[in-house]
Amino acid sequence: MRDALNAGLIEFLKASPTPFHATASLVQRLEAAGYQRLDERESWATVPGGRYYVTRNDSSIIAVKLGKQSPLIGGIRMVGAHTDSPCLRVKPQPELQRQGFLQLGVEVYGGALLAPWFDRDLSLAGRVTFRRDGKVESALVDFKLPIAIIPNLAIHLNRTANEGWQINPQNELPPILAQVAGDERIDFRALLTEQLAREHELNADVVLDYELSFYDTQSAALIGLNGDFIAGARLDNLLSCYAGLQALLSADSDETCVLVCTDHEEVGSCSACGADGPMLEQTLQRLLPDGDDYVRTIQRSLMVSADNAHGVHPNYADKHDGNHGPKLNAGPVIKVNNNQRYATNSETAGFFRHLCMAEEVPVQSFVVRSDMGCGSTIGPITASHLGVRTVDIGLPTFAMHSIRELCGSHDLAHLVKVLGAFYRSRELP
């Protein structure tokens, strides 16, 4: 099981260079398992035991397995994650031609570690909106080939590089795509028109706009003398999306189960398709249109917010509280913060710990050092919007927000096992 899950994760990461592609990958797997699309613009006709999914903005998705009994009786089991990761996004008018090179201006999305982006083989993917035959359409593109690079400045010209230097995103991050003749002008939107024709055989009249991200073309991989680790891009948080999907697909209980994977967590979740928007609440309200039934069901429900945790790094162990340093390959981590940066409380943590014990899954705890600030995730946002009890958990990771992150190769199976037990659980606290 562990080897198959790890191989599946690596394929999922490869197919999901952007939130748009991640959502499309989830859709493909859900439809193969018999899930049906619900269109938010149409009325819904659902039946007990039915399997459905909803997307918004092509970058967020909610999958629902309706129980055979009313969720008013047993509540809803929800797992939440996010589809986005820090990256470099192409600007609307990006063309830069300097010193005979074609470059593209980029904007940093989220809290990215910038130094690892240098000297990597980069490609470009995302959503393109265009006009064809007088109509506005959109399609996903993925150049796949390494078409760009951000070369480092040689140490001979930057003698203090190893002493640390502040990277200027405006001047130092535009990737190089090609060499051009002195008077040659490159139209980036024309290049996208050609890509649409190559990838989709679409003859667009004009590219109107786009949301495109650079990404590292190096595939995720098992590494280490004993294959103890998985290294790859976007583990935060496609790892949790994939684990939640596998648990949902294996859920065979009579309870109502939900997987929600939303965009824009890395920039605050405040969007129509983010956790700080109305997507999840509106979806659940449409499934439970009676207001009184909706509130009663939410109070019987529980959300597991799954987002990667900080593993204790052997070179930087002092960055952790001595009693709360999660280890790689030692199981999922319960995140606790008394200032509500995480939504965990004793009841929800206790229930998750109970599930881990019952499934013989190791479990850990994380509390940030008292002299350091604490990050957050979708857990408190979802809890405050829905009023649903929530536990924040995640798998320990190194190099979070780098272009290439690291997790334990045993931990994915641990997480899938306990999330599966959560979906199957007959009673919630």
SULRABEL-V636138 format. One record per helix or strand of 3 or more residues. SS is the DSSP state (H for helix, E for strand). FROM is the first residue (numbers start at 0). TO is the last residue. If there is no record, write none. Layout:
BEGIN
ss->SS from->FROM to->TO
ss->SS from->FROM to->TO
END
This chain:
BEGIN
ss->H from->1 to->13
ss->H from->18 to->31
ss->E from->50 to->55
ss->E from->59 to->64
ss->H from->70 to->73
ss->E from->75 to->81
ss->E from->86 to->97
ss->E from->100 to->108
ss->H from->114 to->116
ss->E from->121 to->131
ss->E from->134 to->141
ss->H from->154 to->156
ss->H from->160 to->162
ss->H from->168 to->171
ss->E from->174 to->178
ss->H from->187 to->199
ss->E from->205 to->215
ss->E from->220 to->222
ss->E from->228 to->231
ss->H from->234 to->248
ss->E from->255 to->261
ss->H from->264 to->266
ss->H from->278 to->286
ss->H from->290 to->298
ss->E from->301 to->305
ss->H from->316 to->318
ss->E from->331 to->334
ss->H from->345 to->357
ss->E from->362 to->365
ss->H from->377 to->385
ss->E from->388 to->393
ss->E from->395 to->397
ss->E from->404 to->407
ss->H from->410 to->423
END
